[in-house]
Amino acid sequence: MTVTVVILLLMMARRVELQRAEELLMVTKLASSMPNGKQRNMRNLIQGMT
């Protein structure tokens, strides 16, 4: 569930970067609060999106 939300936020952030900057910050906070395995998956997702 959270992964799909993160992907949606990232897609929005790419379209409207300035307005979604705060949401990206929240996403990074979410990712940093996850276990290490999920953190790596998140980083791979983010790198794949950009």
N, C-alpha and C positions, 0 to 999 in steps of 0.2 A: 504493500500500500504506500508506504513512505517513499519507496524508490520511484514509483510513478509520479507522485507529487513533486519530487525533486526534479524529475525529467521535465515535467510541465513548467516548473518555475524556471529551469535553465532555458527552455525554448522561449519563454516570455522574455527572459533577460536578454537573449540575443536580439530579439525584435525591438525591445524598448529598453536599451541598456541603462540609461540614467534613471528612469522611473523604477526599474526593478533591482537597482543596486542593493537596496536594503533587503530584499528577499534573497538575493544571492548571499548576503552576509548571514542571514538566518540559515540558509542551506549549509554554509560552511560550518556554522556552529553545530547544526544537527550532525553533520558528518564527523566532526571532531568528538562528539559525545557517543558515537557508535563504537562497538568493538573493532579491533584492528582489522579483522578480515573484511568487515563491511566497509571500513574506511578505504581499504585498497580498491574494493569494487567501486566505491563512489568516485575515487580519483580517476580510475579508468573510464568511468562513464563521463565525467566532466571533461577529461582530455579528448575523448571521442567526439563530444559535442562541439568543442571549440575548433 
